[in-house]
């Protein structure tokens, strides 16, 4: 049976679970923001070291930020899945997901290349590919997918659901804009909500026998 992807149901369930753990999820996001801001201040290379030294410093700084970013993205998404299941997000998720950095990093590069090629072909193919391949991260986090298998799995579960997923993407954009407009701090609520809807939609798409989002995420209304 083809999965039913209803944005209204996704929002309802996701908002409920986000509110239940908002202080933890928002706190993690705030903590991540503070850490990256602090690192950017104290790790910025000194131009007086010369062009070569400055360039090397910039490269090393970007590598460090990329690695930290990968760990946070993987760990935070795991926290989101934990919250979606009604459990309290665990900080240990970041250590557990750290071993998947290389898989996630390479898969991200491959997806970026594929999407960029699509955008070069009159933009629309790029949007289509981005929508179809977007769940590779969820596959890596939830199902320990590999580099290629995670991309293939995302392609499989999104088959026949492009337009609902495209509308879901527009919904994400609208929530993000609303969060920014709410004195910017609203983004610390909008971001977890967007991630929660992303995780809930993945559960629906990857559970073909589920009649709706409630069945897929095993939550009683």
Residue frames as a rotation matrix with the C-alpha (Angstrom) as fourth column:
UNK 1
0.571 0.821 0.000 0.00
0.821 -0.571 0.000 0.00
0.000 0.000 -1.000 0.00
UNK 2
-0.095 -0.601 0.793 1.30
0.552 -0.695 -0.461 3.41
0.829 0.394 0.398 -0.94
UNK 3
-0.536 -0.163 -0.828 2.20
0.834 -0.255 -0.489 5.51
-0.131 -0.953 0.272 2.13
UNK 4
0.509 0.751 0.421 -0.17
0.734 -0.634 0.244 8.38
0.450 0.185 -0.874 2.91
UNK 5
-0.579 -0.767 -0.275 1.70
0.813 -0.521 -0.259 11.64
0.056 -0.374 0.926 3.41
UNK 6
0.479 0.801 0.358 -0.60
0.675 -0.597 0.433 14.28
0.561 0.034 -0.827 4.90
UNK 7
-0.443 -0.741 0.505 1.12
0.278 -0.649 -0.708 17.51
0.852 -0.173 0.494 5.88
UNK 8
0.147 0.585 0.798 -1.61
-0.645 -0.555 0.526 18.42
0.750 -0.592 0.296 8.39
UNK 9
0.951 0.190 -0.242 -1.15
0.019 0.750 0.661 15.13
0.308 -0.634 0.710 10.24
UNK 10
0.157 -0.975 -0.158 2.63
0.766 0.221 -0.603 15.45
0.623 -0.027 0.782 10.12
UNK 11
-0.382 -0.262 0.886 2.41
-0.160 -0.926 -0.343 18.93
0.910 -0.273 0.311 11.62
UNK 12
0.555 0.710 0.433 -0.02
-0.572 -0.052 0.819 17.84
0.604 -0.702 0.377 14.33
UNK 13
0.883 -0.250 -0.397 2.09
0.405 0.833 0.378 14.93
0.236 -0.494 0.837 15.53
UNK 14
-0.033 -0.985 0.171 5.39
0.744 -0.139 -0.653 16.79
0.667 0.106 0.738 15.14
UNK 15
-0.129 0.050 0.990 4.18
-0.348 -0.937 0.002 19.85
0.929 -0.344 0.138 17.03
UNK 16
0.852 0.505 0.138 2.95
-0.333 0.318 0.888 17.63
0.404 -0.802 0.439 19.87
UNK 17
0.701 -0.640 -0.313 6.29
0.701 0.699 0.141 15.84
0.129 -0.319 0.939 20.20
UNK 18
-0.176 -0.763 0.622 8.30
0.497 -0.614 -0.613 19.04
0.850 0.201 0.487 19.73
UNK 19
0.260 0.361 0.896 6.43
-0.528 -0.723 0.445 20.79
0.808 -0.589 0.002 22.53
UNK 20
0.968 0.166 -0.188 6.99
0.037 0.648 0.761 17.81
0.248 -0.744 0.621 24.81
UNK 21
0.423 -0.892 -0.161 10.79
0.859 0.338 0.386 18.13
-0.290 -0.301 0.908 24.47
UNK 22
0.788 -0.039 0.614 11.16
0.372 -0.765 -0.526 21.76
0.491 0.643 -0.588 23.37
UNK 23
0.861 -0.474 0.183 13.47
-0.475 -0.623 0.621 22.81
-0.181 -0.622 -0.762 26.20
UNK 24
0.300 -0.768 0.566 15.90
0.171 0.627 0.760 20.00
-0.939 -0.131 0.319 25.49
UNK 25
0.310 -0.131 0.942 15.77
0.930 0.249 -0.271 20.35
-0.199 0.960 0.199 21.69
UNK 26
0.869 0.015 0.495 15.98
0.169 -0.949 -0.268 24.15
0.466 0.316 -0.827 21.76
UNK 27
0.793 -0.594 0.133 18.71
-0.361 -0.282 0.889 23.99
-0.490 -0.753 -0.438 24.40
UNK 28
0.236 -0.704 0.670 20.85
0.594 0.650 0.474 21.70
-0.769 0.286 0.572 22.25
UNK 29
0.452 0.010 0.892 20.41
0.846 -0.323 -0.425 24.05
0.284 0.946 -0.154 19.31
UNK 30
0.952 -0.110 0.286 21.31
-0.186 -0.949 0.254 27.10
0.243 -0.295 -0.924 21.40
UNK 31
0.594 -0.766 0.246 24.33
-0.088 0.243 0.966 25.28
-0.799 -0.596 0.077 22.78
UNK 32
0.216 -0.465 0.859 25.46
0.896 0.444 0.014 24.39
-0.388 0.766 0.512 19.26
UNK 33
0.725 0.119 0.678 25.07
0.467 -0.809 -0.357 28.03
0.506 0.576 -0.642 18.19
UNK 34
0.905 -0.396 0.156 27.17
-0.387 -0.614 0.688 29.25
-0.177 -0.682 -0.709 21.13
UNK 35
0.397 -0.780 0.483 29.89
0.282 0.605 0.745 26.66
-0.873 -0.159 0.460 20.49
UNK 36
0.269 -0.274 0.923 30.20
0.963 0.104 -0.250 27.46
-0.028 0.956 0.292 16.78
UNK 37
0.862 0.076 0.501 30.18
0.145 -0.984 -0.100 31.21
0.486 0.159 -0.859 17.45
UNK 38
0.789 -0.596 0.145 32.89
-0.337 -0.223 0.915 30.85
-0.513 -0.771 -0.377 20.10
UNK 39
0.251 -0.707 0.662 35.02
0.599 0.650 0.467 28.63
-0.761 0.279 0.586 17.88
UNK 40
0.534 0.004 0.846 34.69
0.799 -0.330 -0.503 31.03
0.277 0.944 -0.180 14.96
UNK 41
0.950 -0.169 0.261 36.06
-0.233 -0.942 0.240 33.84
0.206 -0.289 -0.935 17.13
UNK 42
0.536 -0.758 0.372 39.01
-0.555 0.016 0.831 32.00
-0.636 -0.652 -0.412 18.65
UNK 43
0.187 -0.471 0.862 39.95
0.458 0.818 0.347 29.81
-0.869 0.330 0.368 15.68
UNK 44
0.981 0.169 0.093 40.08
0.164 -0.478 -0.863 32.49
-0.101 0.862 -0.496 13.00
UNK 45
0.277 -0.950 0.143 43.64
0.961 0.274 -0.042 32.49
0.001 0.149 0.989 11.54
UNK 46
0.405 -0.268 -0.874 45.87
0.213 -0.902 0.376 35.52
-0.889 -0.338 -0.309 11.99
UNK 47
0.975 0.020 0.221 46.56
0.221 -0.182 -0.958 37.26
0.021 0.983 -0.182 8.63
UNK 48
0.608 -0.793 0.029 49.98
-0.785 -0.595 0.172 38.31
-0.119 -0.127 -0.985 9.97
UNK 49
0.312 -0.475 0.823 51.15
-0.116 0.841 0.529 34.70
-0.943 -0.261 0.207 9.59
UNK 50
-0.729 -0.542 -0.417 51.52
-0.451 -0.078 0.889 35.25
-0.514 0.837 -0.188 5.87
UNK 51
-0.084 0.751 -0.655 49.41
-0.993 -0.009 0.117 34.15
0.082 0.660 0.746 2.93
UNK 52
-0.346 -0.114 -0.931 50.39
-0.318 0.948 0.002 30.48
0.883 0.297 -0.364 3.10
UNK 53
-0.968 -0.059 -0.244 49.89
0.207 0.361 -0.909 30.25
0.142 -0.931 -0.337 6.85
UNK 54
-0.599 0.796 -0.089 46.61
-0.617 -0.529 -0.582 32.11
-0.510 -0.293 0.808 6.68
UNK 55
-0.084 0.541 -0.837 45.32
-0.905 0.309 0.291 29.91
0.416 0.782 0.464 3.84
UNK 56
-0.603 -0.219 -0.767 46.31
0.020 0.957 -0.289 26.73
0.797 -0.190 -0.573 5.68
UNK 57
-0.971 0.240 -0.017 44.60
-0.012 -0.118 -0.993 28.03
-0.240 -0.963 0.118 8.79
UNK 58
-0.306 0.899 -0.315 41.38
-0.918 -0.366 -0.153 28.70
-0.252 0.242 0.937 6.87
UNK 59
-0.151 0.193 -0.969 41.44
-0.588 0.771 0.246 25.19
0.794 0.607 -0.003 5.37
UNK 60
-0.819 -0.228 -0.527 42.00
0.241 0.697 -0.676 23.54
0.521 -0.680 -0.516 8.76
UNK 61
-0.837 0.546 0.043 39.29
-0.347 -0.468 -0.812 25.66
-0.423 -0.695 0.581 10.35
UNK 62
-0.118 0.822 -0.557 36.79
-0.986 -0.031 0.164 24.68
0.118 0.569 0.814 7.66
UNK 63
-0.371 -0.089 -0.924 37.66
-0.203 0.979 -0.013 21.00
0.906 0.183 -0.382 8.08
UNK 64
-0.977 -0.024 -0.213 37.13
0.202 0.226 -0.953 21.21
0.071 -0.974 -0.215 11.85
UNK 65
-0.567 0.816 -0.112 33.81
-0.668 -0.536 -0.516 23.02
-0.481 -0.218 0.849 11.41
UNK 66
-0.133 0.497 -0.858 32.71
-0.830 0.417 0.370 20.46
0.541 0.761 0.357 8.82
UNK 67
-0.628 -0.183 -0.756 33.47
0.130 0.934 -0.334 17.55
0.767 -0.308 -0.563 11.16
UNK 68
-0.945 0.301 -0.124 31.74
0.067 -0.195 -0.978 19.19
-0.319 -0.933 0.165 14.11
UNK 69
-0.406 0.822 -0.400 28.79
-0.891 -0.454 -0.028 20.05
-0.204 0.345 0.916 11.87
UNK 70
-0.304 0.243 -0.921 28.49
-0.466 0.806 0.366 16.43
0.831 0.540 -0.131 10.75
UNK 71
-0.855 -0.067 -0.514 28.49
0.372 0.611 -0.699 15.17
0.361 -0.788 -0.498 14.33
UNK 72
-0.807 0.573 -0.143 25.84
-0.256 -0.557 -0.790 17.69
-0.532 -0.601 0.596 15.35
UNK 73
-0.314 0.719 -0.620 23.57
-0.937 -0.130 0.323 17.02
0.151 0.683 0.715 12.38
UNK 74
-0.377 0.110 -0.920 23.68
-0.145 0.974 0.176 13.25
0.915 0.200 -0.351 12.91
UNK 75
-0.879 -0.032 -0.477 23.33
0.445 0.308 -0.841 13.43
0.173 -0.951 -0.256 16.68
UNK 76
-0.773 0.616 -0.153 20.57
-0.466 -0.715 -0.521 16.03
-0.430 -0.331 0.840 16.60
UNK 77
-0.235 0.695 -0.679 18.54
-0.816 0.238 0.526 14.03
0.528 0.678 0.512 14.10
UNK 78
-0.539 0.012 -0.842 18.90
0.294 0.940 -0.175 10.99
0.789 -0.342 -0.510 16.36
UNK 79
-0.947 0.208 -0.245 17.62
0.163 -0.348 -0.923 13.14
-0.277 -0.914 0.296 19.23
UNK 80
-0.520 0.784 -0.338 14.67
-0.852 -0.502 0.147 14.11
-0.054 0.364 0.930 17.06
UNK 81
-0.229 0.407 -0.884 13.82
-0.335 0.820 0.464 10.46
0.914 0.402 -0.051 16.39
UNK 82
-0.799 -0.094 -0.594 14.07
0.485 0.483 -0.729 9.78
0.355 -0.871 -0.340 20.12
UNK 83
-0.839 0.510 -0.188 11.67
-0.274 -0.696 -0.663 12.63
-0.469 -0.505 0.724 20.86
UNK 84
-0.387 0.699 -0.602 9.36
-0.840 0.001 0.542 11.42
0.380 0.715 0.587 18.10
UNK 85
-0.321 0.198 -0.926 9.18
0.133 0.978 0.163 8.06
0.938 -0.071 -0.340 19.87
UNK 86
0.707 0.659 0.257 8.25
-0.105 -0.262 0.959 9.81
0.700 -0.705 -0.116 23.12
UNK 87
0.478 -0.633 -0.609 11.68
0.872 0.426 0.242 9.32
0.107 -0.647 0.755 24.69
UNK 88
0.841 -0.281 -0.462 13.91
-0.055 -0.894 0.444 12.00
-0.538 -0.348 -0.768 26.17
UNK 89
0.804 -0.588 -0.089 16.75
-0.150 -0.056 -0.987 12.95
0.575 0.807 -0.133 23.80
UNK 90
0.812 -0.570 -0.126 20.07
0.411 0.405 0.816 11.53
-0.415 -0.714 0.564 24.97
UNK 91
0.633 -0.650 -0.421 23.37
-0.686 -0.722 0.084 13.38
-0.359 0.236 -0.903 24.66
UNK 92
-0.121 -0.689 0.715 25.06
-0.178 0.723 0.667 10.02
-0.977 -0.046 -0.210 24.10
UNK 93
0.733 0.483 0.479 23.52
0.377 0.296 -0.877 10.04
-0.566 0.824 0.035 20.61
UNK 94
0.817 -0.447 -0.364 26.30
-0.574 -0.699 -0.427 12.34
-0.064 0.558 -0.828 19.42
UNK 95
-0.193 -0.916 0.352 29.01
-0.808 0.352 0.472 9.89
-0.556 -0.193 -0.808 20.38
UNK 96
-0.013 0.284 0.959 27.11
0.175 0.945 -0.278 6.99
-0.984 0.164 -0.062 18.86
UNK 97
0.870 0.441 0.219 26.57
0.302 -0.127 -0.945 8.79
-0.389 0.888 -0.244 15.58
UNK 98
0.456 -0.763 -0.458 30.15
-0.635 -0.640 0.433 10.07
-0.624 0.093 -0.776 15.36
UNK 99
-0.359 -0.629 0.689 31.29
0.009 0.736 0.677 6.81
-0.933 0.250 -0.258 13.74
UNK 100
0.256 0.565 0.784 29.01
0.825 0.296 -0.482 7.59
-0.504 0.770 -0.390 10.79
UNK 101
0.286 -0.176 -0.942 30.75
-0.116 -0.982 0.148 10.88
-0.951 0.067 -0.301 9.95
UNK 102
-0.727 -0.670 -0.153 32.62
-0.247 0.048 0.968 9.56
-0.641 0.741 -0.200 6.91
UNK 103
-0.573 0.600 0.558 29.52
0.788 0.591 0.174 7.86
-0.225 0.539 -0.811 5.49
UNK 104
0.441 0.808 -0.391 27.44
0.696 -0.583 -0.420 10.99
-0.567 -0.087 -0.819 5.98
UNK 105
0.065 -0.514 -0.855 30.13
-0.215 -0.844 0.491 13.34
-0.974 0.152 -0.165 4.65
UNK 106
-0.888 -0.447 0.113 30.75
-0.017 0.277 0.961 11.38
-0.460 0.851 -0.254 1.44
UNK 107
-0.330 0.856 0.397 27.03
0.926 0.375 -0.039 10.79
-0.183 0.355 -0.917 0.85
UNK 108
0.432 0.460 -0.776 26.44
0.396 -0.870 -0.294 14.54
-0.810 -0.181 -0.558 1.30
UNK 109
-0.396 -0.674 -0.624 29.10
-0.365 -0.508 0.780 15.34
-0.843 0.537 -0.045 -1.29
UNK 110
-0.892 0.086 0.444 27.64
0.400 0.609 0.685 12.85
-0.212 0.788 -0.577 -3.78
UNK 111
0.091 0.996 0.005 24.14
0.934 -0.084 -0.348 14.23
-0.347 0.036 -0.937 -3.30
UNK 112
0.269 -0.041 -0.962 25.40
0.054 -0.997 0.057 17.80
-0.962 -0.067 -0.266 -3.65
UNK 113
-0.766 -0.609 -0.207 27.12
-0.216 -0.061 0.975 16.95
-0.606 0.791 -0.085 -6.93
UNK 114
-0.661 0.586 0.469 24.02
0.745 0.583 0.323 15.21
-0.084 0.563 -0.822 -8.28
UNK 115
0.342 0.842 -0.417 21.74
0.782 -0.501 -0.370 18.09
-0.521 -0.200 -0.830 -7.29
UNK 116
-0.058 -0.456 -0.888 24.16
-0.158 -0.874 0.459 20.70
-0.986 0.167 -0.021 -8.68
UNK 117
-0.947 -0.243 0.212 24.19
0.136 0.294 0.946 18.89
-0.292 0.924 -0.245 -12.02
UNK 118
-0.247 0.946 0.210 20.41
0.964 0.261 -0.042 18.88
-0.095 0.192 -0.977 -11.91
UNK 119
0.385 0.365 -0.847 20.29
0.410 -0.890 -0.197 22.63
-0.827 -0.272 -0.493 -11.25
UNK 120
-0.583 -0.655 -0.480 22.58
-0.211 -0.449 0.868 23.20
-0.784 0.608 0.123 -14.21
UNK 121
-0.884 0.349 0.311 19.92
0.448 0.440 0.778 21.47
0.135 0.827 -0.545 -16.32
UNK 122
-0.459 0.704 0.543 17.37
-0.023 -0.620 0.784 24.31
0.888 0.347 0.301 -16.10
UNK 123
-0.646 0.055 0.761 16.94
-0.707 -0.419 -0.570 24.18
0.287 -0.906 0.310 -12.27
UNK 124
0.332 0.931 0.150 13.82
-0.923 0.288 0.257 21.96
0.196 -0.224 0.955 -12.16
UNK 125
0.478 -0.198 -0.856 15.76
-0.006 0.974 -0.228 18.67
0.878 0.114 0.464 -12.36
UNK 126
-0.633 -0.769 0.092 17.84
-0.039 -0.087 -0.995 19.88
0.773 -0.634 0.025 -9.42
UNK 127
-0.356 0.612 0.706 14.73
-0.929 -0.316 -0.194 20.48
0.104 -0.725 0.681 -7.32
UNK 128
0.633 0.631 -0.449 13.39
-0.624 0.759 0.187 17.05
0.459 0.162 0.874 -8.27
UNK 129
0.121 -0.690 -0.714 16.63
0.183 0.722 -0.667 15.30
0.976 -0.050 0.214 -7.33
UNK 130
-0.746 -0.405 0.528 16.96
-0.372 -0.404 -0.835 17.22
0.552 -0.820 0.151 -4.05
UNK 131
0.060 0.877 0.476 13.43
-0.994 0.007 0.113 16.19
0.096 -0.480 0.872 -3.04
UNK 132
0.736 0.283 -0.615 13.97
-0.367 0.930 -0.011 12.53
0.569 0.234 0.789 -3.97
UNK 133
0.093 -0.829 -0.551 17.35
0.345 0.546 -0.763 12.18
0.934 -0.119 0.337 -2.24
UNK 134
0.030 -0.096 0.995 16.71
-0.583 -0.810 -0.060 14.22
0.812 -0.578 -0.081 0.91
UNK 135
0.804 0.424 0.418 16.17
-0.575 0.373 0.728 11.27
0.153 -0.825 0.544 3.26
UNK 136
0.361 -0.732 -0.578 19.65
0.082 0.642 -0.762 9.80
0.929 0.228 0.292 2.94
UNK 137
-0.531 -0.557 0.638 20.58
-0.543 -0.354 -0.761 11.33
0.650 -0.751 -0.115 6.31
UNK 138
0.204 0.710 0.674 17.59
-0.976 0.197 0.087 9.70
-0.071 -0.676 0.734 8.01
UNK 139
0.847 0.066 -0.527 18.54
-0.223 0.945 -0.241 6.34
0.482 0.322 0.815 6.50
UNK 140
-0.126 -0.982 -0.144 22.08
-0.031 0.149 -0.988 6.68
0.992 -0.120 -0.049 7.85
UNK 141
-0.568 -0.079 0.819 20.90
-0.746 -0.371 -0.554 7.67
0.348 -0.925 0.152 11.33
UNK 142
0.213 0.817 0.536 17.94
-0.945 0.312 -0.100 5.31
-0.249 -0.485 0.838 11.73
UNK 143
0.948 0.292 0.129 18.90
-0.236 0.913 -0.333 2.31
-0.215 0.285 0.934 9.63
UNK 144
0.214 -0.962 0.171 22.72
-0.146 0.141 0.979 2.51
-0.966 -0.235 -0.111 9.53
UNK 145
0.930 0.215 0.297 22.64
0.256 0.198 -0.946 2.94
-0.263 0.956 0.129 5.76
UNK 146
-0.041 -0.987 0.154 25.83
0.797 0.061 0.601 3.10
-0.603 0.148 0.784 3.74
UNK 147
-0.641 -0.322 -0.697 26.99
-0.047 -0.890 0.455 5.80
-0.766 0.324 0.555 1.35
UNK 148
-0.906 0.278 -0.320 25.23
-0.341 -0.031 0.940 4.52
0.251 0.960 0.123 -1.76
UNK 149
-0.621 0.697 -0.359 22.51
0.675 0.708 0.206 2.46
0.397 -0.114 -0.910 -0.06
UNK 150
-0.421 0.467 -0.778 21.24
0.568 -0.532 -0.627 5.52
-0.707 -0.706 -0.041 1.85
UNK 151
-0.672 0.140 -0.727 20.82
-0.531 -0.775 0.342 7.49
-0.516 0.616 0.595 -1.36
UNK 152
-0.848 0.355 -0.393 19.17
-0.128 0.582 0.803 4.54
0.514 0.731 -0.448 -3.11
UNK 153
-0.584 0.644 -0.494 16.82
0.812 0.452 -0.370 3.99
-0.014 -0.617 -0.787 -0.18
UNK 154
-0.487 0.377 -0.788 15.77
0.065 -0.884 -0.463 7.65
-0.871 -0.277 0.406 -0.20
UNK 155
-0.782 0.153 -0.604 15.09
-0.621 -0.256 0.741 7.39
-0.041 0.955 0.295 -3.92
UNK 156
-0.812 0.451 -0.370 12.97
0.290 0.863 0.414 4.29
0.506 0.229 -0.832 -3.38
UNK 157
-0.472 0.657 -0.588 10.75
0.835 0.120 -0.536 5.54
-0.282 -0.744 -0.605 -0.56
UNK 158
-0.452 0.290 -0.844 10.05
-0.108 -0.957 -0.271 8.90
-0.886 -0.031 0.463 -2.23
UNK 159
-0.986 0.087 0.139 8.83
0.155 0.228 0.961 7.31
0.052 0.970 -0.238 -5.46
UNK 160
-0.316 0.933 0.170 5.38
0.680 0.097 0.727 8.64
0.662 0.345 -0.665 -6.34
UNK 161
0.451 0.465 -0.762 5.47
0.883 -0.359 0.303 11.26
-0.133 -0.810 -0.572 -3.58
UNK 162
-0.534 -0.758 0.375 7.30
0.803 -0.593 -0.055 14.13
0.264 0.272 0.925 -5.25
UNK 163
-0.225 0.483 0.846 4.48
0.121 -0.848 0.516 16.67
0.967 0.219 0.132 -5.06
UNK 164
0.839 0.487 -0.242 3.52
0.284 -0.013 0.959 15.99
0.463 -0.874 -0.149 -1.42
UNK 165
0.290 -0.823 -0.488 7.22
0.922 0.104 0.372 16.21
-0.255 -0.558 0.790 -0.51
UNK 166
-0.521 -0.409 0.749 7.64
0.652 -0.757 0.040 19.39
0.551 0.510 0.661 -2.55
UNK 167
0.321 0.733 0.600 4.75
-0.005 -0.632 0.775 20.95
0.947 -0.252 -0.199 -0.63
UNK 168
0.806 -0.115 -0.580 6.31
0.587 0.282 0.759 19.70
0.076 -0.952 0.295 2.59
UNK 169
-0.254 -0.966 0.049 9.52
0.965 -0.257 -0.045 21.48
0.056 0.036 0.998 1.63
UNK 170
-0.333 0.234 0.913 7.59
0.202 -0.929 0.311 24.71
0.921 0.288 0.262 1.09
UNK 171
0.776 0.626 -0.082 6.02
0.155 -0.064 0.986 24.18
0.612 -0.777 -0.147 4.52
UNK 172
0.330 -0.766 -0.551 9.50
0.938 0.201 0.282 23.86
-0.105 -0.610 0.785 6.03
UNK 173
-0.570 -0.556 0.605 10.49
0.674 -0.738 -0.042 27.11
0.470 0.383 0.795 4.35
UNK 174
0.124 0.729 0.673 7.38
0.019 -0.680 0.733 28.87
0.992 -0.078 -0.099 5.67
UNK 175
0.849 0.153 -0.506 8.00
0.468 0.228 0.854 27.65
0.246 -0.962 0.122 9.23
UNK 176
-0.080 -0.973 -0.218 11.63
0.995 -0.089 0.033 28.82
-0.052 -0.214 0.975 9.06
UNK 177
-0.509 -0.051 0.859 10.61
0.368 -0.915 0.164 32.27
0.778 0.400 0.485 7.81
UNK 178
0.560 0.795 0.234 8.00
0.030 -0.302 0.953 32.55
0.828 -0.527 -0.193 10.56
UNK 179
0.624 -0.395 -0.675 10.59
0.781 0.335 0.526 31.58
0.019 -0.855 0.518 13.15
UNK 180
-0.494 -0.842 0.215 12.97
0.848 -0.522 -0.095 34.29
0.192 0.135 0.972 11.92
UNK 181
-0.250 0.489 0.836 10.20
0.130 -0.838 0.530 36.90
0.960 0.241 0.146 11.91
UNK 182
0.820 0.536 -0.204 9.38
0.232 0.014 0.973 36.08
0.524 -0.844 -0.113 15.54
UNK 183
0.796 -0.524 0.303 12.32
-0.604 -0.661 0.446 38.16
-0.033 -0.538 -0.842 16.74
UNK 184
0.013 -0.825 -0.565 14.78
-0.781 0.345 -0.521 35.55
0.625 0.447 -0.640 15.36
UNK 185
-0.660 -0.306 0.686 14.58
-0.719 0.520 -0.461 33.49
-0.215 -0.798 -0.564 18.59
UNK 186
0.396 0.902 0.175 11.57
-0.751 0.427 -0.503 31.73
-0.528 0.068 0.846 17.07
UNK 187
0.256 -0.380 -0.889 14.01
-0.780 0.462 -0.422 29.78
0.571 0.801 -0.178 14.91
UNK 188
-0.779 -0.582 0.233 14.95
-0.593 0.563 -0.576 27.75
0.204 -0.587 -0.783 18.00
UNK 189
-0.189 0.793 0.579 11.40
-0.364 0.490 -0.792 26.42
-0.912 -0.361 0.196 17.95
UNK 190
0.614 0.445 -0.652 11.01
-0.730 0.006 -0.683 26.32
-0.300 0.896 0.328 14.17
UNK 191
-0.212 -0.812 -0.544 14.20
-0.918 0.357 -0.175 24.32
0.336 0.462 -0.821 13.62
UNK 192
-0.849 -0.074 0.523 13.25
-0.328 0.850 -0.412 21.40
-0.414 -0.521 -0.746 15.92
UNK 193
0.133 0.983 0.129 9.72
-0.325 0.166 -0.931 21.40
-0.937 0.082 0.341 14.46
UNK 194
0.435 -0.054 -0.899 11.06
-0.901 -0.031 -0.433 21.19
-0.005 0.998 -0.062 10.91
UNK 195
-0.634 -0.745 -0.208 13.37
-0.725 0.666 -0.176 18.34
0.270 0.039 -0.962 11.87
UNK 196
-0.603 0.481 0.637 10.51
-0.282 0.618 -0.734 16.58
-0.747 -0.622 -0.237 13.65
UNK 197
0.505 0.812 -0.292 8.29
-0.537 0.030 -0.843 16.78
-0.676 0.582 0.451 10.56
UNK 198
0.064 -0.604 -0.794 11.20
-0.949 0.208 -0.235 15.52
0.307 0.769 -0.561 8.46
UNK 199
-0.867 -0.423 0.262 11.66
-0.494 0.797 -0.347 12.53
-0.062 -0.430 -0.901 10.80
UNK 200
-0.224 0.875 0.429 7.92
-0.270 0.368 -0.890 11.82
-0.936 -0.315 0.153 10.94
UNK 201
0.556 0.414 -0.721 7.62
-0.776 -0.054 -0.629 11.93
-0.299 0.909 0.292 7.15
UNK 202
-0.399 -0.766 -0.503 10.54
-0.847 0.519 -0.118 9.51
0.352 0.379 -0.856 6.86
UNK 203
-0.775 0.164 0.610 8.80
-0.303 0.751 -0.587 7.10
-0.554 -0.640 -0.533 9.21
UNK 204
0.285 0.958 -0.032 5.66
-0.416 0.093 -0.905 7.25
-0.864 0.271 0.425 7.06
UNK 205
0.468 -0.139 -0.873 7.50
-0.882 -0.007 -0.472 6.75
0.059 0.990 -0.126 3.79
UNK 206
-0.540 -0.783 -0.308 9.64
-0.732 0.618 -0.286 3.91
0.415 0.071 -0.907 5.13
UNK 207
-0.789 0.377 0.485 6.65
-0.105 0.696 -0.711 2.08
-0.605 -0.612 -0.509 6.63
UNK 208
-0.873 0.372 -0.316 4.56
-0.374 -0.093 0.923 1.08
0.314 0.924 0.220 3.58
UNK 209
-0.496 0.716 -0.491 1.98
0.621 0.688 0.375 -0.81
0.606 -0.119 -0.786 5.67
UNK 210
-0.752 0.197 -0.629 1.20
0.464 -0.520 -0.718 2.24
-0.468 -0.831 0.300 7.83
UNK 211
0.094 0.884 0.459 -2.22
0.994 -0.107 0.003 3.74
0.051 0.456 -0.889 7.19
UNK 212
0.799 0.134 0.586 -1.20
0.170 -0.986 -0.005 7.17
0.577 0.104 -0.810 8.44
UNK 213
-0.018 -0.892 0.451 1.45
-0.353 -0.417 -0.838 9.08
0.935 -0.175 -0.307 10.35
UNK 214
0.292 0.184 0.938 0.16
-0.954 -0.006 0.299 7.95
0.061 -0.983 0.174 13.75
UNK 215
0.988 0.061 0.145 0.65
-0.065 0.998 0.025 4.30
-0.143 -0.034 0.989 12.83
UNK 216
0.597 -0.802 0.021 4.09
0.232 0.147 -0.962 4.99
0.768 0.579 0.273 11.39
UNK 217
-0.278 -0.750 0.600 5.46
-0.392 -0.482 -0.784 6.76
0.877 -0.453 -0.160 14.45
UNK 218
-0.248 0.219 -0.944 3.53
0.602 0.798 0.027 4.60
0.759 -0.561 -0.329 16.91
UNK 219
-1.000 -0.016 0.009 1.92
0.005 -0.686 -0.727 7.49
0.018 -0.727 0.686 18.73
UNK 220
-0.281 0.956 -0.086 -1.57
0.957 0.286 0.055 7.48
0.077 -0.067 -0.995 20.05
UNK 221
-0.531 0.165 0.831 -3.51
0.126 -0.954 0.271 10.67
0.838 0.249 0.486 19.49
